[in-house]
Amino acid sequence: MAHNEQLADILRPASFNDIVGQDALFGPRGTVRRMLESGRMTNMIFYGPPGTGKTTAASVIAAQSGMVFRKLNATSASLADVKAVIAETNTVFSTGGLLLYLDEIQYFNRKQQQSLLEYMEDGRITLIASTTENPHFYVYNAIISRSSLFEFKRVAPAAVVPVLRRALDYLNKSAGDKAPRTADDEVLAYVGKCAGGDVRRAVNLFENVFFATDEGAACERETVDAFSSPIGNFNDDAHYDLLSCLQKSIRGSDPDATAFYVSKLLSLGELNSLCRRLQVIASEDIGAAWPLAPMLTRACCESARELGLPEAKIPLINAAIQLATAPKSNATYLAMHAADADIEQGLGNDVPVHLQSPLFKGYKYPHDYPNHYVAQQYLPNDLKGKKYYVPGENKTEQAAAAYWDAVKGIKKPTDEPKK
């Protein structure tokens, strides 16, 4: 094995038959396989967890298509790289166009994605893009509308076994005349389980286990466990546990714990999930206590996605610490759930006549009145007088509440009449 050459790349399948865990797409009756074998080539977006075969599938498709093939990774490619690929289309168009595989497309900004549209439209570029995120959140709508979306599932432990069996054979052969190591299917499936459905991680993990096993001996679960640390075995539970720990730390106004969980998540490459969770926290846990929180957080998240790692850490830790040290309120969040509860019970269908179109008979236009306010009913008749929003005990919400109490002429029980 050449220096720095990854075993997972050496074992990468060269045909659809060797792709594991994605039979619905590439098995004998797989959707994508049948489409391609019938002669249909289209723009495609592959989405799903890492290590599930997206890059492998693109490589197989490229080899079978006969098209000029180019590959870019959006984490490192620039707009200049995209333009260089586009420039090639002038010379390869007569040979059937160019197939571009764009890995991690979620890291391309809108301008970079838009630069491909014209060439996708006229067929000079056929795009296969991959992402570990929901494409509807991170891929430009115009690209989605010109593409077919295919989901890659996590690979079941049993499906990883044939890959690891090939890895074992390769490693034993590479060892030359040394006594071969062995491994039963149960241990190989356990490696797949520890890798969390990520075939690439499973191969890397097994390679470590192989070299930690004595010559002529059998690979054992205990050796797998020694290499399967929480970071190396980052499954869905750990993913959501860390995000939950982060939110609870911010909600609890602990900036030190917040800094730790932000760093922990980013060390695992969880950039997009961290951005999503911070934006939720800004509205759920800070809310109306600091109305600028959602805007600041959004700006920091956009900056982080544009910068990419490692620089993305700087705006994200800034946003997280700001949220942790900000005043807290879940008043708007509670108001939403209270309203949801009434809606689920079928309430609120009888709206007041003065709010009904097209006549709006009896409606009073607030801007025609002092302080742009006039008392009138807005809630449906069966919910008249219902309170959903109760201002939080922070200066921002209390100041807003005091203002509207004054405008509405509401006196609190403790208010004393003016002398």
N, C-alpha and C positions, 0 to 999 in steps of 0.2 A: 504494500500500500504506500503510495507516494506521500511524502511529508506534507502534512496539513490537509490531505485529502480525506474528507469525511466518509466513513463507512456507509452512512445512509445514502450518500451520492453514488458510491460505487454500486450499491445494491438497487439503485433506482430502477423500477420496471421499465422495460422497453416496449411493452405491449399492454393492451387493455386486460388481457388474461391475468397479468401479474399484479394489477391494482387490487388491493385488498380493502374490504370494508365499505365499498361503494357500489355494490351490485346493482342497485336501482338505477345508477347512472351508467356504469361501464361493464356490468355483467353481460352474459350472452344476450339477454333481453333488455339490457339497460337503455334508458331513454336517449342519452347522448350518443352512445355507441351506435344504436340503430340509425339515428339521424345522420351521423357522419358516414356510416357505411352505405347509406342510400345516396350519398353525394351532396348532401346539404351541409354547407359551412356557413356559420353565422357568428355575429358578435356574441360573446358569452361572458357572464360574470359568475365566477365561482366564489361562494361564501361559506364559511364554516370555521371550526376551530383549527389551530395550527397543527401541522403534521398529519393531516387527513388525506393528502394526495392531490391537492390543488395544483401545485407546481408539476408534479409527476404527470398528471392528466394532460396539462398543457404541453409538456414535452412530447408525450406520445402523439397527441393530436398534430403537433408541428411536424414530427417525423413522418407521419402518414399523409400529411396534406401536400407535401412537395413544394410548399410556399417558402419564400425567403422568410426566415425566422429571426426576430430580434426580441431581446428580453431586457426589461428595465425594472428596477426596484424603486418604488416611489419614496422609500425612506432616504435614498441617497441621490436619486436622479433629479436633475434640474430641468427648467424649461428649455435650456440649450440642448440637453440630451434628447428631449422630445423632438425639437426642431431638426436635429441631426437625423433621427429616424424618418421624420416626415420628408426630408430632402431626398432620401433614398427612393421614395415612392415614384419619383419621376423616371427612374431607370428600371424599376422592377415591375411597374404596372402592366407592361406587356406580357410578363411571364405569369400573371395570375395574382398579382398583388403581394402585399407584405403582411405577415402574421406577427402581431406585436403582443407579447405577453407582459402585462403590467402587474407586477406583484405588489401587494399592500397598497392598492389604489387609494385607500382612505387617507393616505398621507399626501396626496396631490391636492392642491387647492383648486378652486373652481376654474381659475384662468388656465392652469395646466391641463385640467380635464377638458375644458372647452376647446383647447388647441387641436384636439383630435377629431372633433365633430365633423368637419368638412370632409375629411379623408375617410371616415367611417361611412359617411353618407354616400359617397360615390364609389366605395369599394376598394379604394387604393390601400386602405388599412382594414384588416379584420382584427378586432380587439378581443383578446381573452384577458380579463382582469380578475384578480383574486383579492379577497379581503377577509379578515377575521371578524369584521363587524357587520352589522345590519346594513346592506347596501342602500336601503331607502333613506338612511340617515347620513351616509357619507359619500355617496356617489351622485354626481350631478344628474338631475332628472332626465335631461336630454340624452345622456348616455344610457341610462336605464331603459328609456323608451326605444332605443335602437338595439337592445341586447336581450338575450334570454338569460334568466337567472336560474342557477342550479345550486342547491344546498348540499354541502358535504357534511356527513354525520361523523361523530366521534367513532373511532374504530373499536369494535368490541375486542376484549382480550383474546378470545379464541381466534379471531381473524388475524391477529398479529403473529400468531405462532408460525405460519409458513415463512414469513419474512425473517423472523429470528432463527428459524431452522437454516435458511440460506446464509444468514450471518455467521452462524456456528460453523457451517461447512467452509465458508470462505476463510474464517479466522484460523481454523485447523489447517487448511491447505497452506495458508500464508506462514504458519509456524514451521513448515518443512517436516523434518523427520521426528519431531517431538511427539510424545504420546498424546493423542487427541483428547481434548476435554469433551464431556458429554453433557446433555441437559434433557430432561424429560419434558413432555408437553405441558405438564402442570406448572413447572417452574417457568417455562417460556410464557405461558398464559399469565402467570403472576407478574412477570416483567411488564407485559402489556397492560395489566390492571394498574400497576404502580405508575405507569407513564400516562395514565388518564386518557387513553384513546388517541395519543399522539405517537404515530409510528416512528417518526424521526427520533423523538425522545426515547422511545423503547429501544431502538437500535443503539443509540449512544449509551444508554444505561446497560444494555446487555454486553456491549464491548468492554465496559469497565468490569463487569462481573466476570467475564471470560478471563481477563488478564489477572484478576484477583483470585482465580481458582488454580489450584496446583495442576501441573501437567498430569494427564491421565485420570483426573478426578472429575466428579460430576458437579455442575453448577448447582448451588443450593439457595433456597429462599433467604437464609440468614445473610448470605452475601449480597443478595438483591436489596435487602433491608438496609444494609450498611451504606449503600449508595443512594437509596431512595429517601432523601431528606425532604422536609416540607417544601423547600424551594424547588427541589427537583421533581416533586410530585404535587404540583400546584393544580389541584382539581377544582371542580365547581364549588364544592363546599368551602374550601380555603379561600377561593375568590370572593365569595359573598361574605364570608366571615371577616375578611380584612376590610372590605368596604363598610360592613356594619360597624366594625371597631372604629373606623375613621369617623363615621357619622356620629356615633355615640360620644367620641372624644370631642368633636366640635360642639355638639349639643351641650356637653358638660363643661364647655369653656376651658378645656385643657390644651393649651397650645403646644406643650411638649409632646404629649401623646399624639396630637395631630401631626406634628412634624415627623414622628417616627412612622406612622402608618402611611403618610404620603410617600416617604422615602421607600418604605417596604413595597408598596404597590408599584412604584416606578421601577424599582430594581427587578421586578418581575415582568416589566414591559406593559403594565396595565394603564397606558396613557389614556385611551379613549373611555374606558370604564370609569377611571378617576374623574375625568372631565364631566361625564354625565352625572356622577354622584355629587360632585361639588355643586353643580347647578341645581340639583334637587334640594340639597341642604340649604342653599341660599334662600330659597322660597319657603321651604318647610319649617326650618328651625330658626331662621333669623327674620324672615318675612317683613312685616310692616314695622318692626322695631328699627330697621335700617333699610329703607326702600332702595338705596343704591347697591345693596349687596348682590342682587341678581345681575345687575349691569356690570359691576366690577368683576364678578366671577365669570360672566360670559366673555368679557374682554380678555381676561387672563387665559381662559381655555382656548379661545381662538388664537391667541398669541402662542400658546404652547403647541398647538397642532401645526402652526405655520413654522415654528422653530424646529420641532422634532427633538427627540432625545439626543444628547443629554441636556441641552439648554432649556428644554421644556420644563425642567424641574423648577426653574427660577420663578416664572410667573405662577406656577401651580402652588408652590409653597407659600408664595405671597398671598394668593387668594385664600388658601386654607387657613393660614394664621390670622388673616383679617376676619374670617368667619368665626374662628374659635374665640377671638377676643371681642367680637361684636355683641351688643345687647341681643337678647333672644326673645322670640315670640312665635308661638304656633297658632295664634288667634285666627289667621286667615285659613290655615290648614284645617283647623277644627270647624270653621264655618263651612268649608267645602264638604266635609264629611257629614255635618248635620243636614245640609241641604240634600246630599246624596241619599241619606236615610229616608227623608220625606218623599223624594222622587221614587225610590224603590217601593214605597208603600202605595204608590199611585196617587199621591196628593198633588195639588197645585195645577189642576187642569182648567179651573174656572177663573180666568183672568178678568180683572175689572173692565167694564164696558169702555171707560175712557182710554184704555190702552189697546183696544181692539181696532185693527184697520178694517175698512179704509177711512171711517169717519172720525175715529178718536173723539167721540162725542163727550164733551165735558173735560177734556184734558187741559191742564194748566201748564203753560210753557214757563219753566222755572226762570229763564233768563229775563222774563218780563217783570220779575219781582225783586224787591230789595235783597241783596246778598245772594242773588241767583238761587233762591230757595222759596218753595211754597209747599205747604203740607198737603199731601194727597196720597191715596193708597196705590202702591205698586205691586205688592204681593198678591197672588191669587186669593180669591175670597175665602177659601177654606184654610188658608194659612195666614189670614189677616192678623197682624200683631206679633207674628213669630219672630224670635230673635235668633239669628245664626251667628252673627259676628259680635264678639265681646272684646273690646280693645284690651291689649296686653298692658301689663304694668311697667311700661317704659315711657320715657319722655316723648318720643315721637308719636306713639299712638295716643298717649294721654293728651298731648297738645292738640292733635287732630280732633279727638273726642270733645275736648273743652271748646274748641272753635265751633263745632257743629251744635253743641249744647247751647252756646250763646246765640247762634243764628236762629235756632229753633225755639229759643225762649224756654229751654228746659232748665229747671232748678233742681239741684240735688237736695236730698233731705237735710244735708248739713249746711246748705246755703242759707245765709241770713239776708233778709230783705234790706235793700238799700235805704239808708236814712235820709 
